[in-house]
Amino acid sequence: MNNKVFVGSLSFNTDQNGLAAYFASVGTVTSANIITDKMTGRSKGFGFVEFSSDAEAQAAVDKLNNTELDGRTLFVDLAQPRADKPAGGNRDGGYSNNR
């Protein structure tokens, strides 16, 4: 089941309500989420829109990819499952300076 789409190339002026309203033209939007930087709270320029059905998500890809919202040409595609990241938090290749 893939009822979620990835939306790239979002304007920094687009908010979640505007994103949901734009995508509502092709189906029932159950959620719209713009990804933000944890430190600044500023949009990272991409987000996800979830629909009530797979067919509506596919319609969004077919009808809204390469369309313009808030002055930017959107990239819309079906969302892919998130890749598993290795456990742990070391950024130094797994080595620790703790002795």
Secondary structure as GFF3:
##gff-version 3
##sequence-region A 1 99
A	DSSP	beta_strand	4	8	.	.	.	ID=ss1
A	DSSP	alpha_helix	16	23	.	.	.	ID=ss2
A	DSSP	beta_strand	29	36	.	.	.	ID=ss3
A	DSSP	beta_strand	43	51	.	.	.	ID=ss4
A	DSSP	alpha_helix	54	64	.	.	.	ID=ss5
A	DSSP	beta_strand	68	69	.	.	.	ID=ss6
A	DSSP	beta_strand	72	73	.	.	.	ID=ss7
A	DSSP	beta_strand	75	78	.	.	.	ID=ss8
###
